[in-house]
């Protein structure tokens, strides 16, 4: 009984893994404590990745992977809002808990977010990893769009969610997403990056590796904008 009360009194962890960005923190706080790219990088050449202690790391995650992108093969475990690489995702969760937030997930309830229309087997796999690998005492999986609406102080509305890998329009009534009316399109921020990459290639600038594609994404985010009047421009 005392053990049950101990985790119920602990702050709940909120883990929001998007296609492009992961945001993690504690329930009740205004801002996430941890924000980093949802990616993992594996060394292309082990010999040049050996550090001063002559120890070669198997992989790098988040901002650290971005800083070493020239010598890493970058992988995105979440594609179009759905987890595709569970091994990589488990490593990212491990990094989130033990390295970034520096907490023990077995002592906190966990709230995981999911994309609309997330397949049930994926949700079951999320629960399996959280309970069997990280020993979380309690878990709840919530739709990102519903949580966004809650954050605005509403329980009924229509959420337009344009992310890095997928876009959704989600009608919500009294806190429940109307699944039959959800609209999904696999066109989002990363597709704009790919299109800009193609335009640059037509001008003679080649960006082919995963590291070079991140340069194109940086160009998009810092230099591109939405034209109010495209025809005039």
C-alpha positions in Angstrom: 0.0 0.0 0.0 2.8 2.4 0.9 4.6 1.5 -2.3 1.5 2.3 -4.3 1.1 5.6 -2.6 4.7 6.5 -3.3 4.4 6.4 -7.1 0.9 8.0 -7.0 2.4 11.0 -5.2 5.3 11.2 -7.7 5.1 13.6 -10.6 4.0 12.0 -13.9 6.5 11.9 -16.7 5.3 13.3 -20.1 7.1 11.8 -23.1 6.2 13.3 -26.5 8.2 11.7 -29.3 7.4 13.4 -32.6 8.8 12.5 -36.0 11.3 15.3 -35.8 11.4 16.5 -32.1 11.1 14.8 -28.7 9.7 16.9 -25.8 9.9 15.5 -22.3 9.2 16.7 -18.8 6.9 16.5 -15.9 3.1 17.0 -15.7 2.0 20.3 -14.3 5.1 22.3 -15.6 4.7 25.0 -18.2 7.6 23.9 -20.4 9.3 20.6 -21.2 12.6 20.0 -19.5 14.1 18.2 -22.4 13.8 19.0 -26.1 16.0 17.2 -28.7 15.8 15.8 -32.3 14.2 12.3 -32.4 17.1 10.7 -34.1 20.0 8.3 -33.5 23.3 8.3 -35.2 25.6 5.3 -35.8 29.3 5.8 -36.6 30.2 5.4 -40.3 33.9 4.8 -39.5 34.7 3.4 -36.0 38.4 4.4 -36.2 37.7 8.2 -36.2 34.9 7.9 -33.5 37.3 6.7 -30.8 37.6 9.3 -28.0 40.5 10.2 -25.8 39.8 7.2 -23.6 40.0 4.9 -26.7 36.3 4.0 -26.2 34.1 3.7 -29.3 30.4 4.5 -28.6 27.8 2.4 -30.5 25.5 5.3 -31.1 24.7 9.0 -30.4 21.3 10.5 -29.8 19.7 13.9 -30.3 21.8 17.1 -30.3 25.0 15.1 -29.9 24.2 13.2 -33.0 23.4 16.4 -34.8 26.8 17.9 -33.9 28.6 14.8 -35.2 26.3 14.3 -38.3 29.2 14.5 -40.7 30.6 11.2 -39.4 27.4 9.5 -38.5 24.6 7.7 -40.3 21.5 9.4 -39.0 18.3 7.3 -38.5 14.8 8.5 -37.6 12.9 5.8 -35.6 9.6 7.6 -36.1 8.2 7.8 -39.6 5.0 9.8 -40.4 4.2 9.9 -36.7 4.4 6.1 -36.2 7.3 4.3 -34.5 9.1 2.0 -37.1 12.4 1.2 -35.4 11.6 -0.2 -31.9 15.3 -0.9 -31.1 16.3 2.7 -31.8 13.2 4.0 -30.0 14.0 2.0 -26.9 17.5 3.5 -26.9 16.0 7.0 -27.2 13.7 6.4 -24.2 16.7 5.1 -22.2 18.6 8.3 -23.0 15.6 10.4 -22.1 15.1 8.8 -18.7 18.6 8.1 -17.5 20.8 10.7 -19.3 18.7 13.7 -20.2 16.1 13.8 -17.3 18.2 11.8 -14.9 15.3 10.0 -13.3 14.3 6.5 -12.6 11.2 5.6 -14.7 10.2 2.9 -12.2 9.4 5.7 -9.7 7.1 7.8 -11.9 3.9 7.2 -13.8 4.4 7.8 -17.5 2.2 9.6 -20.0 3.2 8.7 -23.6 1.7 10.5 -26.6 0.7 8.9 -29.9 -0.3 10.1 -33.3 -3.9 9.9 -34.4 -4.8 6.5 -36.0 -1.8 4.9 -34.3 -2.1 1.1 -34.9 -3.2 -0.9 -31.8 -0.1 -3.3 -32.1 2.1 -0.2 -31.8 0.3 1.0 -28.7 0.7 -2.5 -27.2 4.4 -2.5 -28.0 4.9 0.9 -26.3 3.2 -0.5 -23.2 5.3 -3.7 -23.3 8.6 -1.8 -23.4 7.6 0.7 -20.7 6.4 -2.1 -18.3 9.0 -4.8 -19.0 12.1 -2.8 -19.8 11.7 0.4 -17.7 9.4 -1.0 -15.0 7.1 2.0 -15.0 4.4 1.7 -12.3 1.6 3.2 -14.4 1.2 4.2 -18.0 -1.3 6.1 -20.1 -1.1 6.7 -23.8 -2.9 9.8 -25.1 -3.4 11.3 -28.5 -1.3 14.4 -29.2 -4.1 16.4 -30.7 -6.4 15.8 -27.6 -3.6 17.0 -25.3 -3.1 20.1 -27.4 -6.7 21.0 -27.1 -6.6 20.4 -23.3 -3.7 22.8 -23.1 -5.8 25.5 -24.6 -8.4 25.0 -21.9 -11.0 23.3 -24.2 -12.4 19.8 -24.5 -14.2 20.3 -27.8 -12.7 21.7 -31.0 -10.8 20.9 -34.2 -7.0 20.5 -34.1 -4.8 20.9 -37.1 -1.5 19.3 -36.4 1.3 19.8 -39.0 4.4 18.1 -37.8 7.7 17.0 -39.3 6.4 13.7 -40.8 2.7 13.8 -41.0 -0.3 16.2 -40.9 -3.6 15.6 -39.2 -7.0 17.3 -38.8 -8.6 15.9 -35.7 -12.2 16.9 -34.6 -12.7 16.4 -30.8 -15.9 16.3 -28.8 -15.9 16.4 -25.0 -12.3 15.1 -24.9 -12.8 12.3 -27.4 -11.3 12.3 -30.9 -13.9 11.4 -33.5 -11.8 8.7 -35.2 -14.1 8.3 -38.2 -13.7 12.0 -39.1 -9.9 12.2 -38.7 -8.1 13.3 -41.8 -4.4 12.3 -42.3 -1.9 13.2 -45.0 1.7 12.0 -45.1 2.9 15.4 -46.2 4.6 17.7 -43.6 7.8 19.5 -42.8 10.2 16.8 -43.8 8.6 16.7 -47.3 9.2 20.4 -47.7 12.9 19.8 -46.8 13.0 17.1 -49.5 11.4 19.5 -52.0 13.9 22.2 -51.2 16.7 19.6 -51.6 15.4 18.8 -55.1 15.2 22.5 -56.0 18.8 23.0 -54.9 19.9 20.0 -56.8 18.4 21.5 -60.0 20.6 24.6 -59.4 23.7 22.4 -59.1 24.0 22.0 -55.3 24.0 18.3 -54.3 22.9 17.3 -50.8 22.7 13.5 -50.7 23.8 12.2 -47.2 21.6 12.3 -44.1 24.0 14.9 -42.7 23.7 17.1 -45.8 19.9 16.8 -45.6 20.0 18.3 -42.1 21.8 21.3 -43.7 18.9 21.7 -46.1 16.5 21.6 -43.1 18.5 24.3 -41.4 18.2 26.4 -44.6 14.5 25.9 -44.7 13.9 26.8 -41.0 16.1 29.9 -41.1 15.6 31.4 -44.6 12.2 30.2 -45.9 8.9 31.8 -45.2 5.2 31.5 -46.2 4.4 34.1 -48.9 1.2 36.0 -48.2 0.7 36.6 -51.9 2.6 33.9 -53.9 1.5 35.3 -57.3 2.9 38.8 -56.5 6.2 37.4 -55.4 
